[in-house]
Amino acid sequence: MELDDDRDEDNVRIPALEPGTREDELAALREAYEEAKAGFGGVEARQFLKELAIRYNLPLEPGE
């Protein structure tokens, strides 16, 4: 990541994966950020890990 000359953190430049996709990437990041702020985060980590353990027959608690 590069910062503008004034080192303002609001002006972080994110390199695009492909030419012409920078605006699409920024739009996706903004959308994800707004969803997170609004409380849309999908499944909580503990619930996800529990489902993962059940699906793959892993211990639910450390040391089991």
mmCIF file of the N, C-alpha and C atoms, coordinates in Angstrom:
data_MODEL
# 
_entry.id   MODEL 
# 
loop_
_atom_site.group_PDB 
_atom_site.id 
_atom_site.type_symbol 
_atom_site.label_atom_id 
_atom_site.label_alt_id 
_atom_site.label_comp_id 
_atom_site.label_asym_id 
_atom_site.label_entity_id 
_atom_site.label_seq_id 
_atom_site.pdbx_PDB_ins_code 
_atom_site.Cartn_x 
_atom_site.Cartn_y 
_atom_site.Cartn_z 
_atom_site.occupancy 
_atom_site.B_iso_or_equiv 
_atom_site.pdbx_formal_charge 
_atom_site.auth_seq_id 
_atom_site.auth_comp_id 
_atom_site.auth_asym_id 
_atom_site.auth_atom_id 
_atom_site.pdbx_PDB_model_num 
ATOM 1   N N  . MET A 1 1  ? 0.830   -1.178  0.000   1.00 0.00 ? 1  MET A N  1 
ATOM 2   C CA . MET A 1 1  ? 0.000   0.000   0.000   1.00 0.00 ? 1  MET A CA 1 
ATOM 3   C C  . MET A 1 1  ? 0.870   1.235   0.000   1.00 0.00 ? 1  MET A C  1 
ATOM 4   N N  . GLU A 1 2  ? 0.409   2.241   -0.677  1.00 0.00 ? 2  GLU A N  1 
ATOM 5   C CA . GLU A 1 2  ? 1.133   3.499   -0.717  1.00 0.00 ? 2  GLU A CA 1 
ATOM 6   C C  . GLU A 1 2  ? 0.277   4.592   -0.102  1.00 0.00 ? 2  GLU A C  1 
ATOM 7   N N  . LEU A 1 3  ? 0.929   5.530   0.559   1.00 0.00 ? 3  LEU A N  1 
ATOM 8   C CA . LEU A 1 3  ? 0.234   6.686   1.082   1.00 0.00 ? 3  LEU A CA 1 
ATOM 9   C C  . LEU A 1 3  ? 0.562   7.886   0.213   1.00 0.00 ? 3  LEU A C  1 
ATOM 10  N N  . ASP A 1 4  ? -0.385  8.803   0.123   1.00 0.00 ? 4  ASP A N  1 
ATOM 11  C CA . ASP A 1 4  ? -0.108  10.042  -0.597  1.00 0.00 ? 4  ASP A CA 1 
ATOM 12  C C  . ASP A 1 4  ? 1.015   10.790  0.103   1.00 0.00 ? 4  ASP A C  1 
ATOM 13  N N  . ASP A 1 5  ? 1.573   11.770  -0.585  1.00 0.00 ? 5  ASP A N  1 
ATOM 14  C CA . ASP A 1 5  ? 2.695   12.529  -0.034  1.00 0.00 ? 5  ASP A CA 1 
ATOM 15  C C  . ASP A 1 5  ? 2.404   13.124  1.334   1.00 0.00 ? 5  ASP A C  1 
ATOM 16  N N  . ASP A 1 6  ? 1.153   13.531  1.595   1.00 0.00 ? 6  ASP A N  1 
ATOM 17  C CA . ASP A 1 6  ? 0.832   14.151  2.877   1.00 0.00 ? 6  ASP A CA 1 
ATOM 18  C C  . ASP A 1 6  ? 0.642   13.106  3.986   1.00 0.00 ? 6  ASP A C  1 
ATOM 19  N N  . ARG A 1 7  ? 0.787   11.842  3.679   1.00 0.00 ? 7  ARG A N  1 
ATOM 20  C CA . ARG A 1 7  ? 0.678   10.742  4.635   1.00 0.00 ? 7  ARG A CA 1 
ATOM 21  C C  . ARG A 1 7  ? -0.665  10.686  5.337   1.00 0.00 ? 7  ARG A C  1 
ATOM 22  N N  . ASP A 1 8  ? -1.685  11.154  4.675   1.00 0.00 ? 8  ASP A N  1 
ATOM 23  C CA . ASP A 1 8  ? -3.035  11.121  5.218   1.00 0.00 ? 8  ASP A CA 1 
ATOM 24  C C  . ASP A 1 8  ? -3.574  9.707   5.081   1.00 0.00 ? 8  ASP A C  1 
ATOM 25  N N  . GLU A 1 9  ? -3.964  9.093   6.202   1.00 0.00 ? 9  GLU A N  1 
ATOM 26  C CA . GLU A 1 9  ? -4.441  7.708   6.166   1.00 0.00 ? 9  GLU A CA 1 
ATOM 27  C C  . GLU A 1 9  ? -5.718  7.543   5.353   1.00 0.00 ? 9  GLU A C  1 
ATOM 28  N N  . ASP A 1 10 ? -6.473  8.605   5.149   1.00 0.00 ? 10 ASP A N  1 
ATOM 29  C CA . ASP A 1 10 ? -7.689  8.519   4.351   1.00 0.00 ? 10 ASP A CA 1 
ATOM 30  C C  . ASP A 1 10 ? -7.384  8.398   2.864   1.00 0.00 ? 10 ASP A C  1 
ATOM 31  N N  . ASN A 1 11 ? -6.151  8.588   2.473   1.00 0.00 ? 11 ASN A N  1 
ATOM 32  C CA . ASN A 1 11 ? -5.776  8.549   1.067   1.00 0.00 ? 11 ASN A CA 1 
ATOM 33  C C  . ASN A 1 11 ? -4.899  7.347   0.735   1.00 0.00 ? 11 ASN A C  1 
ATOM 34  N N  . VAL A 1 12 ? -5.169  6.210   1.382   1.00 0.00 ? 12 VAL A N  1 
ATOM 35  C CA . VAL A 1 12 ? -4.410  4.992   1.114   1.00 0.00 ? 12 VAL A CA 1 
ATOM 36  C C  . VAL A 1 12 ? -4.741  4.519   -0.283  1.00 0.00 ? 12 VAL A C  1 
ATOM 37  N N  . ARG A 1 13 ? -3.730  4.204   -1.043  1.00 0.00 ? 13 ARG A N  1 
ATOM 38  C CA . ARG A 1 13 ? -3.929  3.705   -2.407  1.00 0.00 ? 13 ARG A CA 1 
ATOM 39  C C  . ARG A 1 13 ? -3.812  2.194   -2.406  1.00 0.00 ? 13 ARG A C  1 
ATOM 40  N N  . ILE A 1 14 ? -4.827  1.542   -2.908  1.00 0.00 ? 14 ILE A N  1 
ATOM 41  C CA . ILE A 1 14 ? -4.842  0.088   -2.986  1.00 0.00 ? 14 ILE A CA 1 
ATOM 42  C C  . ILE A 1 14 ? -4.591  -0.298  -4.443  1.00 0.00 ? 14 ILE A C  1 
ATOM 43  N N  . PRO A 1 15 ? -3.533  -1.050  -4.713  1.00 0.00 ? 15 PRO A N  1 
ATOM 44  C CA . PRO A 1 15 ? -3.256  -1.412  -6.097  1.00 0.00 ? 15 PRO A CA 1 
ATOM 45  C C  . PRO A 1 15 ? -4.337  -2.329  -6.656  1.00 0.00 ? 15 PRO A C  1 
ATOM 46  N N  . ALA A 1 16 ? -4.755  -2.075  -7.864  1.00 0.00 ? 16 ALA A N  1 
ATOM 47  C CA . ALA A 1 16 ? -5.775  -2.891  -8.522  1.00 0.00 ? 16 ALA A CA 1 
ATOM 48  C C  . ALA A 1 16 ? -5.165  -4.216  -8.965  1.00 0.00 ? 16 ALA A C  1 
ATOM 49  N N  . LEU A 1 17 ? -5.972  -5.268  -8.935  1.00 0.00 ? 17 LEU A N  1 
ATOM 50  C CA . LEU A 1 17 ? -5.497  -6.567  -9.387  1.00 0.00 ? 17 LEU A CA 1 
ATOM 51  C C  . LEU A 1 17 ? -5.343  -6.603  -10.897 1.00 0.00 ? 17 LEU A C  1 
ATOM 52  N N  . GLU A 1 18 ? -6.226  -5.934  -11.590 1.00 0.00 ? 18 GLU A N  1 
ATOM 53  C CA . GLU A 1 18 ? -6.179  -5.864  -13.047 1.00 0.00 ? 18 GLU A CA 1 
ATOM 54  C C  . GLU A 1 18 ? -6.430  -4.426  -13.450 1.00 0.00 ? 18 GLU A C  1 
ATOM 55  N N  . PRO A 1 19 ? -5.885  -3.998  -14.568 1.00 0.00 ? 19 PRO A N  1 
ATOM 56  C CA . PRO A 1 19 ? -6.141  -2.624  -15.004 1.00 0.00 ? 19 PRO A CA 1 
ATOM 57  C C  . PRO A 1 19 ? -7.641  -2.370  -15.164 1.00 0.00 ? 19 PRO A C  1 
ATOM 58  N N  . GLY A 1 20 ? -8.080  -1.224  -14.691 1.00 0.00 ? 20 GLY A N  1 
ATOM 59  C CA . GLY A 1 20 ? -9.474  -0.849  -14.856 1.00 0.00 ? 20 GLY A CA 1 
ATOM 60  C C  . GLY A 1 20 ? -10.408 -1.372  -13.787 1.00 0.00 ? 20 GLY A C  1 
ATOM 61  N N  . THR A 1 21 ? -9.898  -2.086  -12.794 1.00 0.00 ? 21 THR A N  1 
ATOM 62  C CA . THR A 1 21 ? -10.779 -2.650  -11.780 1.00 0.00 ? 21 THR A CA 1 
ATOM 63  C C  . THR A 1 21 ? -10.726 -1.886  -10.464 1.00 0.00 ? 21 THR A C  1 
ATOM 64  N N  . ARG A 1 22 ? -9.898  -0.863  -10.381 1.00 0.00 ? 22 ARG A N  1 
ATOM 65  C CA . ARG A 1 22 ? -9.728  -0.127  -9.122  1.00 0.00 ? 22 ARG A CA 1 
ATOM 66  C C  . ARG A 1 22 ? -11.051 0.409   -8.591  1.00 0.00 ? 22 ARG A C  1 
ATOM 67  N N  . GLU A 1 23 ? -11.852 1.029   -9.439  1.00 0.00 ? 23 GLU A N  1 
ATOM 68  C CA . GLU A 1 23 ? -13.137 1.582   -8.983  1.00 0.00 ? 23 GLU A CA 1 
ATOM 69  C C  . GLU A 1 23 ? -14.082 0.486   -8.517  1.00 0.00 ? 23 GLU A C  1 
ATOM 70  N N  . ASP A 1 24 ? -14.077 -0.650  -9.205  1.00 0.00 ? 24 ASP A N  1 
ATOM 71  C CA . ASP A 1 24 ? -14.907 -1.782  -8.780  1.00 0.00 ? 24 ASP A CA 1 
ATOM 72  C C  . ASP A 1 24 ? -14.472 -2.295  -7.413  1.00 0.00 ? 24 ASP A C  1 
ATOM 73  N N  . GLU A 1 25 ? -13.159 -2.395  -7.207  1.00 0.00 ? 25 GLU A N  1 
ATOM 74  C CA . GLU A 1 25 ? -12.635 -2.867  -5.935  1.00 0.00 ? 25 GLU A CA 1 
ATOM 75  C C  . GLU A 1 25 ? -12.981 -1.900  -4.809  1.00 0.00 ? 25 GLU A C  1 
ATOM 76  N N  . LEU A 1 26 ? -12.822 -0.609  -5.067  1.00 0.00 ? 26 LEU A N  1 
ATOM 77  C CA . LEU A 1 26 ? -13.157 0.393   -4.054  1.00 0.00 ? 26 LEU A CA 1 
ATOM 78  C C  . LEU A 1 26 ? -14.649 0.364   -3.729  1.00 0.00 ? 26 LEU A C  1 
ATOM 79  N N  . ALA A 1 27 ? -15.481 0.187   -4.737  1.00 0.00 ? 27 ALA A N  1 
ATOM 80  C CA . ALA A 1 27 ? -16.924 0.114   -4.506  1.00 0.00 ? 27 ALA A CA 1 
ATOM 81  C C  . ALA A 1 27 ? -17.268 -1.102  -3.643  1.00 0.00 ? 27 ALA A C  1 
ATOM 82  N N  . ALA A 1 28 ? -16.630 -2.235  -3.915  1.00 0.00 ? 28 ALA A N  1 
ATOM 83  C CA . ALA A 1 28 ? -16.876 -3.446  -3.124  1.00 0.00 ? 28 ALA A CA 1 
ATOM 84  C C  . ALA A 1 28 ? -16.421 -3.254  -1.679  1.00 0.00 ? 28 ALA A C  1 
ATOM 85  N N  . LEU A 1 29 ? -15.264 -2.622  -1.494  1.00 0.00 ? 29 LEU A N  1 
ATOM 86  C CA . LEU A 1 29 ? -14.779 -2.359  -0.132  1.00 0.00 ? 29 LEU A CA 1 
ATOM 87  C C  . LEU A 1 29 ? -15.711 -1.419  0.613   1.00 0.00 ? 29 LEU A C  1 
ATOM 88  N N  . ARG A 1 30 ? -16.185 -0.378  -0.062  1.00 0.00 ? 30 ARG A N  1 
ATOM 89  C CA . ARG A 1 30 ? -17.112 0.559   0.582   1.00 0.00 ? 30 ARG A CA 1 
ATOM 90  C C  . ARG A 1 30 ? -18.409 -0.144  0.973   1.00 0.00 ? 30 ARG A C  1 
ATOM 91  N N  . GLU A 1 31 ? -18.919 -0.982  0.088   1.00 0.00 ? 31 GLU A N  1 
ATOM 92  C CA . GLU A 1 31 ? -20.154 -1.713  0.367   1.00 0.00 ? 31 GLU A CA 1 
ATOM 93  C C  . GLU A 1 31 ? -19.975 -2.646  1.563   1.00 0.00 ? 31 GLU A C  1 
ATOM 94  N N  . ALA A 1 32 ? -18.857 -3.381  1.593   1.00 0.00 ? 32 ALA A N  1 
ATOM 95  C CA . ALA A 1 32 ? -18.595 -4.299  2.702   1.00 0.00 ? 32 ALA A CA 1 
ATOM 96  C C  . ALA A 1 32 ? -18.446 -3.527  4.013   1.00 0.00 ? 32 ALA A C  1 
ATOM 97  N N  . TYR A 1 33 ? -17.790 -2.385  3.952   1.00 0.00 ? 33 TYR A N  1 
ATOM 98  C CA . TYR A 1 33 ? -17.610 -1.564  5.153   1.00 0.00 ? 33 TYR A CA 1 
ATOM 99  C C  . TYR A 1 33 ? -18.956 -1.065  5.673   1.00 0.00 ? 33 TYR A C  1 
ATOM 100 N N  . GLU A 1 34 ? -19.809 -0.600  4.785   1.00 0.00 ? 34 GLU A N  1 
ATOM 101 C CA . GLU A 1 34 ? -21.135 -0.115  5.188   1.00 0.00 ? 34 GLU A CA 1 
ATOM 102 C C  . GLU A 1 34 ? -21.978 -1.245  5.770   1.00 0.00 ? 34 GLU A C  1 
ATOM 103 N N  . GLU A 1 35 ? -21.885 -2.437  5.179   1.00 0.00 ? 35 GLU A N  1 
ATOM 104 C CA . GLU A 1 35 ? -22.625 -3.583  5.705   1.00 0.00 ? 35 GLU A CA 1 
ATOM 105 C C  . GLU A 1 35 ? -22.130 -3.957  7.099   1.00 0.00 ? 35 GLU A C  1 
ATOM 106 N N  . ALA A 1 36 ? -20.816 -3.924  7.295   1.00 0.00 ? 36 ALA A N  1 
ATOM 107 C CA . ALA A 1 36 ? -20.264 -4.240  8.613   1.00 0.00 ? 36 ALA A CA 1 
ATOM 108 C C  . ALA A 1 36 ? -20.713 -3.213  9.645   1.00 0.00 ? 36 ALA A C  1 
ATOM 109 N N  . LYS A 1 37 ? -20.703 -1.943  9.273   1.00 0.00 ? 37 LYS A N  1 
ATOM 110 C CA . LYS A 1 37 ? -21.150 -0.899  10.196  1.00 0.00 ? 37 LYS A CA 1 
ATOM 111 C C  . LYS A 1 37 ? -22.617 -1.072  10.553  1.00 0.00 ? 37 LYS A C  1 
ATOM 112 N N  . ALA A 1 38 ? -23.412 -1.555  9.600   1.00 0.00 ? 38 ALA A N  1 
ATOM 113 C CA . ALA A 1 38 ? -24.844 -1.743  9.817   1.00 0.00 ? 38 ALA A CA 1 
ATOM 114 C C  . ALA A 1 38 ? -25.147 -3.042  10.564  1.00 0.00 ? 38 ALA A C  1 
ATOM 115 N N  . GLY A 1 39 ? -24.122 -3.853  10.808  1.00 0.00 ? 39 GLY A N  1 
ATOM 116 C CA . GLY A 1 39 ? -24.324 -5.084  11.558  1.00 0.00 ? 39 GLY A CA 1 
ATOM 117 C C  . GLY A 1 39 ? -24.505 -6.325  10.709  1.00 0.00 ? 39 GLY A C  1 
ATOM 118 N N  . PHE A 1 40 ? -24.358 -6.192  9.390   1.00 0.00 ? 40 PHE A N  1 
ATOM 119 C CA . PHE A 1 40 ? -24.461 -7.357  8.517   1.00 0.00 ? 40 PHE A CA 1 
ATOM 120 C C  . PHE A 1 40 ? -23.083 -7.976  8.385   1.00 0.00 ? 40 PHE A C  1 
ATOM 121 N N  . GLY A 1 41 ? -22.837 -9.015  9.147   1.00 0.00 ? 41 GLY A N  1 
ATOM 122 C CA . GLY A 1 41 ? -21.515 -9.618  9.096   1.00 0.00 ? 41 GLY A CA 1 
ATOM 123 C C  . GLY A 1 41 ? -21.552 -11.097 8.831   1.00 0.00 ? 41 GLY A C  1 
ATOM 124 N N  . GLY A 1 42 ? -22.722 -11.600 8.521   1.00 0.00 ? 42 GLY A N  1 
ATOM 125 C CA . GLY A 1 42 ? -22.805 -13.031 8.294   1.00 0.00 ? 42 GLY A CA 1 
ATOM 126 C C  . GLY A 1 42 ? -22.859 -13.775 9.613   1.00 0.00 ? 42 GLY A C  1 
ATOM 127 N N  . VAL A 1 43 ? -22.266 -14.931 9.654   1.00 0.00 ? 43 VAL A N  1 
ATOM 128 C CA . VAL A 1 43 ? -22.290 -15.795 10.829  1.00 0.00 ? 43 VAL A CA 1 
ATOM 129 C C  . VAL A 1 43 ? -21.190 -15.360 11.799  1.00 0.00 ? 43 VAL A C  1 
ATOM 130 N N  . GLU A 1 44 ? -21.492 -15.392 13.095  1.00 0.00 ? 44 GLU A N  1 
ATOM 131 C CA . GLU A 1 44 ? -20.477 -15.092 14.089  1.00 0.00 ? 44 GLU A CA 1 
ATOM 132 C C  . GLU A 1 44 ? -19.405 -16.169 14.054  1.00 0.00 ? 44 GLU A C  1 
ATOM 133 N N  . ALA A 1 45 ? -18.193 -15.807 14.433  1.00 0.00 ? 45 ALA A N  1 
ATOM 134 C CA . ALA A 1 45 ? -17.057 -16.722 14.355  1.00 0.00 ? 45 ALA A CA 1 
ATOM 135 C C  . ALA A 1 45 ? -17.290 -17.997 15.155  1.00 0.00 ? 45 ALA A C  1 
ATOM 136 N N  . ARG A 1 46 ? -17.809 -17.860 16.383  1.00 0.00 ? 46 ARG A N  1 
ATOM 137 C CA . ARG A 1 46 ? -18.023 -19.050 17.211  1.00 0.00 ? 46 ARG A CA 1 
ATOM 138 C C  . ARG A 1 46 ? -19.017 -20.013 16.567  1.00 0.00 ? 46 ARG A C  1 
ATOM 139 N N  . GLN A 1 47 ? -20.073 -19.472 15.984  1.00 0.00 ? 47 GLN A N  1 
ATOM 140 C CA . GLN A 1 47 ? -21.069 -20.314 15.314  1.00 0.00 ? 47 GLN A CA 1 
ATOM 141 C C  . GLN A 1 47 ? -20.464 -20.997 14.095  1.00 0.00 ? 47 GLN A C  1 
ATOM 142 N N  . PHE A 1 48 ? -19.682 -20.251 13.324  1.00 0.00 ? 48 PHE A N  1 
ATOM 143 C CA . PHE A 1 48 ? -19.023 -20.810 12.147  1.00 0.00 ? 48 PHE A CA 1 
ATOM 144 C C  . PHE A 1 48 ? -18.088 -21.953 12.549  1.00 0.00 ? 48 PHE A C  1 
ATOM 145 N N  . LEU A 1 49 ? -17.270 -21.724 13.586  1.00 0.00 ? 49 LEU A N  1 
ATOM 146 C CA . LEU A 1 49 ? -16.328 -22.755 14.015  1.00 0.00 ? 49 LEU A CA 1 
ATOM 147 C C  . LEU A 1 49 ? -17.046 -23.983 14.554  1.00 0.00 ? 49 LEU A C  1 
ATOM 148 N N  . LYS A 1 50 ? -18.156 -23.785 15.236  1.00 0.00 ? 50 LYS A N  1 
ATOM 149 C CA . LYS A 1 50 ? -18.938 -24.914 15.738  1.00 0.00 ? 50 LYS A CA 1 
ATOM 150 C C  . LYS A 1 50 ? -19.468 -25.742 14.566  1.00 0.00 ? 50 LYS A C  1 
ATOM 151 N N  . GLU A 1 51 ? -20.039 -25.076 13.563  1.00 0.00 ? 51 GLU A N  1 
ATOM 152 C CA . GLU A 1 51 ? -20.567 -25.785 12.393  1.00 0.00 ? 51 GLU A CA 1 
ATOM 153 C C  . GLU A 1 51 ? -19.450 -26.494 11.630  1.00 0.00 ? 51 GLU A C  1 
ATOM 154 N N  . LEU A 1 52 ? -18.286 -25.863 11.544  1.00 0.00 ? 52 LEU A N  1 
ATOM 155 C CA . LEU A 1 52 ? -17.145 -26.463 10.871  1.00 0.00 ? 52 LEU A CA 1 
ATOM 156 C C  . LEU A 1 52 ? -16.697 -27.729 11.612  1.00 0.00 ? 52 LEU A C  1 
ATOM 157 N N  . ALA A 1 53 ? -16.643 -27.656 12.939  1.00 0.00 ? 53 ALA A N  1 
ATOM 158 C CA . ALA A 1 53 ? -16.239 -28.814 13.748  1.00 0.00 ? 53 ALA A CA 1 
ATOM 159 C C  . ALA A 1 53 ? -17.226 -29.964 13.581  1.00 0.00 ? 53 ALA A C  1 
ATOM 160 N N  . ILE A 1 54 ? -18.509 -29.647 13.592  1.00 0.00 ? 54 ILE A N  1 
ATOM 161 C CA . ILE A 1 54 ? -19.521 -30.695 13.426  1.00 0.00 ? 54 ILE A CA 1 
ATOM 162 C C  . ILE A 1 54 ? -19.432 -31.320 12.043  1.00 0.00 ? 54 ILE A C  1 
ATOM 163 N N  . ARG A 1 55 ? -19.288 -30.487 11.030  1.00 0.00 ? 55 ARG A N  1 
ATOM 164 C CA . ARG A 1 55 ? -19.232 -30.986 9.647   1.00 0.00 ? 55 ARG A CA 1 
ATOM 165 C C  . ARG A 1 55 ? -18.049 -31.923 9.427   1.00 0.00 ? 55 ARG A C  1 
ATOM 166 N N  . TYR A 1 56 ? -16.893 -31.617 9.998   1.00 0.00 ? 56 TYR A N  1 
ATOM 167 C CA . TYR A 1 56 ? -15.677 -32.395 9.753   1.00 0.00 ? 56 TYR A CA 1 
ATOM 168 C C  . TYR A 1 56 ? -15.268 -33.263 10.940  1.00 0.00 ? 56 TYR A C  1 
ATOM 169 N N  . ASN A 1 57 ? -16.221 -33.477 11.857  1.00 0.00 ? 57 ASN A N  1 
ATOM 170 C CA . ASN A 1 57 ? -15.985 -34.351 13.012  1.00 0.00 ? 57 ASN A CA 1 
ATOM 171 C C  . ASN A 1 57 ? -14.737 -33.947 13.790  1.00 0.00 ? 57 ASN A C  1 
ATOM 172 N N  . LEU A 1 58 ? -14.616 -32.657 14.069  1.00 0.00 ? 58 LEU A N  1 
ATOM 173 C CA . LEU A 1 58 ? -13.500 -32.128 14.831  1.00 0.00 ? 58 LEU A CA 1 
ATOM 174 C C  . LEU A 1 58 ? -13.969 -31.865 16.273  1.00 0.00 ? 58 LEU A C  1 
ATOM 175 N N  . PRO A 1 59 ? -13.042 -31.800 17.211  1.00 0.00 ? 59 PRO A N  1 
ATOM 176 C CA . PRO A 1 59 ? -13.440 -31.517 18.587  1.00 0.00 ? 59 PRO A CA 1 
ATOM 177 C C  . PRO A 1 59 ? -14.059 -30.130 18.690  1.00 0.00 ? 59 PRO A C  1 
ATOM 178 N N  . LEU A 1 60 ? -15.111 -30.008 19.502  1.00 0.00 ? 60 LEU A N  1 
ATOM 179 C CA . LEU A 1 60 ? -15.765 -28.716 19.686  1.00 0.00 ? 60 LEU A CA 1 
ATOM 180 C C  . LEU A 1 60 ? -14.978 -27.807 20.614  1.00 0.00 ? 60 LEU A C  1 
ATOM 181 N N  . GLU A 1 61 ? -14.232 -28.394 21.524  1.00 0.00 ? 61 GLU A N  1 
ATOM 182 C CA . GLU A 1 61 ? -13.444 -27.628 22.483  1.00 0.00 ? 61 GLU A CA 1 
ATOM 183 C C  . GLU A 1 61 ? -11.985 -28.020 22.354  1.00 0.00 ? 61 GLU A C  1 
ATOM 184 N N  . PRO A 1 62 ? -11.073 -27.103 22.614  1.00 0.00 ? 62 PRO A N  1 
ATOM 185 C CA . PRO A 1 62 ? -9.640  -27.452 22.561  1.00 0.00 ? 62 PRO A CA 1 
ATOM 186 C C  . PRO A 1 62 ? -9.329  -28.584 23.521  1.00 0.00 ? 62 PRO A C  1 
ATOM 187 N N  . GLY A 1 63 ? -8.509  -29.509 23.096  1.00 0.00 ? 63 GLY A N  1 
ATOM 188 C CA . GLY A 1 63 ? -8.079  -30.612 23.934  1.00 0.00 ? 63 GLY A CA 1 
ATOM 189 C C  . GLY A 1 63 ? -9.006  -31.811 23.938  1.00 0.00 ? 63 GLY A C  1 
ATOM 190 N N  . GLU A 1 64 ? -10.100 -31.759 23.219  1.00 0.00 ? 64 GLU A N  1 
ATOM 191 C CA . GLU A 1 64 ? -11.015 -32.911 23.176  1.00 0.00 ? 64 GLU A CA 1 
ATOM 192 C C  . GLU A 1 64 ? -10.509 -33.963 22.215  1.00 0.00 ? 64 GLU A C  1 
# 
